[in-house]
Amino acid sequence: MAQEYIGVDLHKAFFQACAVTPAGERLWEGRFARTADGFAPFLARLGPQTQLAVEACGPTWAFVDTIAPTGAAVCVVDTRKTKLKAGCAAKTDRLDARRLADALRRGSVVSVYVPPPAIRALREVCRGRHQLVRVRTRLVQMLRALLLRSGAADAPQRQLYSARGLAWLGQVALPPEAAASCQRLTQLLRLVHAEVTAADGPVRAQAAADPIAGVLDGLVGIGPVIALTLRAEIGDIARFPRGPQLASYAGIVPRVSRSAGRGYSGRITRDGAPWVRWALVEAARHAVKRQDAVGGWARRLARRIGWQKARVALARRLCDEIVRVWPRSH
């Protein structure tokens, strides 16, 4: 099979593909359904000499897994760093597939890390737990806002989802309409908290069994949940030889603009992996209490610029420690 470059514009129900030769001549193009019958004629066209580019989006990993048995080299394109439409007025599925194929042929695409299935499974375990915690937090906020609007006293318990907090919510005196809303939200809170507890067990069990998470758990400020999250979201530490590179991936480095002898440093970029950024800042909230030189530096910095900025600065320091202690043999 002759070498060919294929660009794929992936959608929920179908994908548009275009193949070109190394010289840029168009070989074929077509639209295929994202079903077993739709994939069959497309997979028949692929082989070890095929290079394929597809943009990173929701169904990308499932698409990559389907392509893997053919031996084709798949490049998952970073849409933020690969500008395909520059200078073009028209945008269609067919044109997007053509531009992807041509950009892949010319080597002008920026690829993203493709996590193996085991890492993706770890990510699902961690993200599922974190999303449940966020739903629980939102329910607590809604209940506290309801109590405030109704003129009721604030709950004596810090955690409304605790047994005492739920019992207090069932006894608080509220107007009839507010009481009905409170009852519904309390029922939801009870259910979501039970799901959080159920999801917490597998996360801690896998953190205890994972050697890399075990090493990260030994750092001050990082517990088993954060350790497994970092292990799953970072994936291959070889991508980050130094701590600043990991910090840039997490989006916790400041924006920098320098030209003609003048420079400006602004807010953090927030351009990167959001779950890594969340885990690092969450770890920094606890690491600020450490009793070594780094902890003292963080507390002095907090007195000068505030706790929020100091935590982000400490999160950048944690990146150095994570890169240093991460076992390279796994």
C-alpha positions as CSV (number, residue, x, y, z in Angstrom):
1,M,0.0,0.0,0.0
2,A,1.4,3.4,-1.0
3,Q,1.9,6.0,1.6
4,E,-1.0,8.4,2.1
5,Y,-2.1,11.1,4.5
6,I,-5.7,11.2,5.7
7,G,-7.5,14.0,7.5
8,V,-10.6,13.2,9.5
9,D,-13.2,15.8,10.6
10,L,-14.9,13.9,13.4
11,H,-18.5,14.4,14.6
12,K,-20.9,12.6,16.9
13,A,-22.7,10.6,14.3
14,F,-20.3,10.6,11.3
15,F,-16.8,11.6,10.1
16,Q,-15.6,13.2,6.9
17,A,-12.3,11.9,5.6
18,C,-9.9,13.0,2.8
19,A,-6.7,11.2,1.6
20,V,-3.8,12.8,-0.2
21,T,-0.5,11.5,-1.6
22,P,2.9,12.8,-0.4
23,A,2.8,15.2,-3.4
24,G,-0.5,16.6,-2.2
25,E,-2.8,15.0,-4.9
26,R,-6.2,14.1,-3.6
27,L,-6.8,10.3,-3.7
28,W,-10.3,10.0,-2.3
29,E,-12.7,11.5,0.2
30,G,-16.0,10.6,1.7
31,R,-18.4,10.6,4.7
32,F,-18.7,7.6,6.9
33,A,-21.1,6.8,9.7
34,R,-19.7,6.2,13.2
35,T,-21.2,2.7,13.3
36,A,-19.7,-0.8,12.7
37,D,-21.1,-0.8,9.1
38,G,-19.8,2.7,8.5
39,F,-16.3,2.0,9.8
40,A,-15.8,-1.2,7.8
41,P,-15.1,0.4,4.4
42,F,-13.0,3.1,6.0
43,L,-10.8,0.7,7.9
44,A,-10.3,-1.4,4.7
45,R,-8.5,1.6,3.2
46,L,-6.0,1.9,6.1
47,G,-2.6,0.2,6.6
48,P,0.8,0.6,8.2
49,Q,1.8,3.2,5.5
50,T,-1.2,5.4,6.4
51,Q,-0.8,8.5,8.5
52,L,-4.0,9.9,9.9
53,A,-4.8,13.2,11.6
54,V,-7.9,13.8,13.7
55,E,-8.7,16.8,15.9
56,A,-9.0,16.3,19.7
57,C,-12.6,16.2,20.8
58,G,-15.1,14.2,22.7
59,P,-15.2,11.0,20.6
60,T,-11.6,11.0,19.6
61,W,-10.3,8.3,22.0
62,A,-12.9,5.8,20.9
63,F,-12.1,6.7,17.3
64,V,-8.4,6.1,18.0
65,D,-9.1,2.7,19.6
66,T,-11.1,1.7,16.5
67,I,-8.2,2.6,14.2
68,A,-5.5,1.0,16.2
69,P,-5.7,-2.6,14.8
70,T,-5.0,-1.3,11.3
71,G,-1.5,-0.2,12.2
72,A,-2.1,3.3,10.9
73,A,-0.2,6.1,12.6
74,V,-2.7,8.4,14.3
75,C,-1.9,12.0,15.1
76,V,-4.4,13.7,17.5
77,V,-4.3,17.4,16.6
78,D,-4.3,20.2,19.2
79,T,-6.9,22.5,17.8
80,R,-5.7,25.5,19.8
81,K,-2.1,25.4,18.4
82,T,-2.9,24.2,14.9
83,K,-4.5,26.9,12.8
84,L,-6.1,25.3,9.8
85,K,-8.6,28.0,8.7
86,A,-6.1,31.0,8.7
87,G,-6.9,33.1,5.7
88,C,-9.8,31.0,4.5
89,A,-13.3,32.4,4.4
90,A,-15.1,29.0,4.0
91,K,-15.5,26.3,6.5
92,T,-17.2,23.0,5.8
93,D,-16.6,19.4,6.9
94,R,-15.1,18.5,3.6
95,L,-12.7,21.5,3.6
96,D,-11.7,20.8,7.2
97,A,-10.8,17.2,6.3
98,R,-8.8,18.4,3.3
99,R,-6.9,21.0,5.4
100,L,-6.1,18.4,8.0
101,A,-4.7,16.0,5.5
102,D,-2.6,18.7,3.8
103,A,-1.3,20.0,7.2
104,L,-0.4,16.5,8.2
105,R,1.5,16.0,4.9
106,R,3.4,19.2,5.4
107,G,4.2,18.4,9.0
108,S,2.5,21.6,10.3
109,V,0.2,20.0,12.9
110,V,0.8,20.1,16.7
111,S,-0.2,16.8,18.3
112,V,-1.4,16.0,21.8
113,Y,-0.5,13.2,24.2
114,V,-2.6,10.1,23.5
115,P,-3.0,8.3,26.9
116,P,-3.1,4.5,26.8
117,P,-6.4,2.8,27.8
118,A,-5.1,2.1,31.4
119,I,-4.4,5.8,32.0
120,R,-7.8,6.7,30.5
121,A,-9.5,4.3,32.9
122,L,-7.7,5.9,35.9
123,R,-8.8,9.3,34.7
124,E,-12.5,8.2,34.5
125,V,-12.3,6.8,38.1
126,C,-10.8,10.1,39.4
127,R,-12.9,12.5,37.4
128,G,-16.1,10.7,38.2
129,R,-15.4,11.1,41.9
130,H,-14.4,14.7,41.6
131,Q,-17.5,15.6,39.5
132,L,-19.7,14.0,42.2
133,V,-18.0,16.1,44.8
134,R,-18.6,19.2,42.8
135,V,-22.3,18.4,42.6
136,R,-22.4,17.8,46.3
137,T,-20.7,21.2,46.9
138,R,-23.2,22.9,44.6
139,L,-26.1,21.4,46.5
140,V,-24.7,22.6,49.9
141,Q,-24.3,26.1,48.4
142,M,-27.9,26.0,47.2
143,L,-29.1,24.9,50.7
144,R,-27.1,27.6,52.5
145,A,-28.5,30.3,50.1
146,L,-32.0,29.0,50.8
147,L,-31.5,29.3,54.5
148,L,-30.1,32.8,54.1
149,R,-33.1,33.9,52.0
150,S,-35.5,32.4,54.5
151,G,-33.9,34.2,57.5
152,A,-33.0,30.9,59.2
153,A,-30.0,30.5,61.3
154,D,-26.9,29.1,59.6
155,A,-26.3,25.4,60.2
156,P,-24.2,24.6,63.3
157,Q,-22.4,21.9,61.3
158,R,-19.7,22.8,58.9
159,Q,-20.5,19.8,56.6
160,L,-24.2,19.8,55.8
161,Y,-23.9,16.4,54.2
162,S,-22.8,14.8,57.5
163,A,-25.3,12.8,59.6
164,R,-25.8,15.7,62.0
165,G,-26.0,18.2,59.2
166,L,-28.7,16.2,57.4
167,A,-30.6,15.7,60.7
168,W,-30.5,19.4,61.4
169,L,-31.8,20.2,57.9
170,G,-34.8,17.9,58.6
171,Q,-35.7,19.9,61.7
172,V,-35.0,23.5,60.7
173,A,-38.2,25.7,60.7
174,L,-38.8,27.4,57.4
175,P,-41.8,28.9,55.5
176,P,-43.9,26.2,53.7
177,E,-42.5,27.0,50.2
178,A,-38.9,27.1,51.4
179,A,-39.4,24.0,53.5
180,A,-40.5,22.1,50.4
181,S,-37.4,23.2,48.4
182,C,-35.2,22.4,51.4
183,Q,-36.7,18.9,51.6
184,R,-36.0,18.2,47.9
185,L,-32.5,19.5,48.0
186,T,-31.8,17.5,51.2
187,Q,-32.9,14.4,49.5
188,L,-30.6,15.0,46.6
189,L,-27.7,15.9,48.9
190,R,-28.2,12.6,50.8
191,L,-28.2,10.6,47.5
192,V,-25.2,12.4,46.1
193,H,-23.2,12.1,49.3
194,A,-23.8,8.3,49.3
195,E,-22.5,8.2,45.7
196,V,-19.4,10.2,46.7
197,T,-18.7,7.8,49.5
198,A,-19.1,4.8,47.1
199,A,-16.8,6.5,44.5
200,D,-14.2,7.3,47.1
201,G,-13.4,3.7,47.9
202,P,-12.1,2.6,44.4
203,V,-10.0,5.8,44.1
204,R,-8.3,5.1,47.5
205,A,-7.9,1.4,46.7
206,Q,-6.2,2.1,43.3
207,A,-4.0,4.8,44.9
208,A,-2.8,2.3,47.4
209,A,-2.0,-0.2,44.6
210,D,-0.3,2.2,42.2
211,P,3.4,2.6,42.9
212,I,3.6,6.1,41.4
213,A,0.6,7.3,43.3
214,G,2.2,5.8,46.5
215,V,5.4,7.9,45.9
216,L,3.4,11.1,45.3
217,D,1.3,10.4,48.4
218,G,4.5,10.9,50.4
219,L,4.8,14.6,49.4
220,V,3.5,17.1,52.0
221,G,0.0,18.3,50.9
222,I,-0.7,15.4,48.6
223,G,-3.1,12.6,49.8
224,P,-4.2,9.4,48.0
225,V,-7.0,11.1,46.0
226,I,-4.8,13.9,44.7
227,A,-1.9,11.5,44.1
228,L,-3.9,9.2,41.9
229,T,-5.4,12.2,40.1
230,L,-2.0,13.6,39.3
231,R,-0.7,10.2,38.3
232,A,-3.7,9.7,35.9
233,E,-3.7,13.2,34.4
234,I,0.0,13.5,33.9
235,G,0.4,10.0,32.5
236,D,3.9,9.9,31.1
237,I,6.3,12.0,33.1
238,A,8.9,11.7,30.4
239,R,7.0,14.5,28.6
240,F,8.1,16.9,31.4
241,P,11.9,16.8,32.0
242,R,11.6,19.8,34.3
243,G,9.1,21.2,36.8
244,P,8.4,24.4,34.8
245,Q,7.3,22.4,31.8
246,L,4.8,20.6,34.0
247,A,3.6,23.9,35.4
248,S,3.1,25.2,31.9
249,Y,1.1,22.1,31.0
250,A,-1.1,22.8,34.0
251,G,-1.5,26.5,33.0
252,I,-0.2,27.9,36.3
253,V,2.6,30.0,34.8
254,P,2.2,33.7,34.2
255,R,1.6,35.2,30.8
256,V,4.8,36.9,29.6
257,S,5.1,39.6,26.9
258,R,8.6,41.0,26.1
259,S,9.7,43.1,23.2
260,A,12.2,45.9,22.6
261,G,13.6,45.8,26.1
262,R,10.2,46.0,27.8
263,G,8.5,43.1,29.6
264,Y,5.2,42.4,31.2
265,S,4.1,39.4,33.3
266,G,0.3,39.0,33.8
267,R,-2.1,36.5,35.2
268,I,-1.6,32.7,34.9
269,T,-2.4,31.3,31.5
270,R,-5.0,28.7,32.6
271,D,-4.1,27.2,29.2
272,G,-3.5,23.5,29.8
273,A,-4.9,20.5,31.7
274,P,-7.6,21.8,34.0
275,W,-7.6,18.7,36.3
276,V,-3.8,18.9,36.8
277,R,-4.2,22.6,37.7
278,W,-7.0,21.8,40.1
279,A,-5.0,19.0,41.8
280,L,-1.8,21.1,42.1
281,V,-3.6,24.1,43.7
282,E,-5.6,21.8,46.0
283,A,-2.4,20.2,47.1
284,A,-0.8,23.7,47.7
285,R,-3.7,24.6,50.0
286,H,-2.4,21.9,52.4
287,A,1.3,22.2,51.6
288,V,1.3,25.8,52.8
289,K,1.4,24.4,56.3
290,R,4.6,22.4,55.8
291,Q,7.4,23.2,58.3
292,D,10.4,23.3,55.9
293,A,12.0,26.2,54.0
294,V,9.4,26.0,51.2
295,G,6.5,26.2,53.7
296,G,8.1,29.3,55.3
297,W,8.6,30.9,51.9
298,A,5.0,30.3,51.0
299,R,3.7,31.9,54.3
300,R,5.9,34.9,53.9
301,L,4.8,35.2,50.3
302,A,1.1,35.0,51.4
303,R,1.5,37.9,53.8
304,R,2.9,40.0,51.0
305,I,0.6,39.1,48.0
306,G,-2.3,37.2,49.5
307,W,-3.1,33.5,50.0
308,Q,-4.6,32.9,46.5
309,K,-1.5,34.0,44.6
310,A,0.8,32.3,47.1
311,R,-1.0,29.0,46.6
312,V,-0.5,29.2,42.9
313,A,3.2,30.0,43.4
314,L,3.5,27.0,45.8
315,A,1.8,24.8,43.2
316,R,4.6,25.7,40.8
317,R,7.2,24.7,43.4
318,L,5.3,21.4,43.8
319,C,5.8,20.7,40.1
320,D,9.6,20.6,40.7
321,E,9.1,18.1,43.5
322,I,6.7,15.9,41.5
323,V,9.1,15.7,38.6
324,R,12.0,14.9,41.0
325,V,10.3,12.0,42.9
326,W,8.3,10.5,40.1
327,P,9.6,6.9,39.6
328,R,11.0,6.5,36.1
329,S,10.9,2.7,36.0
330,H,7.1,2.6,35.7
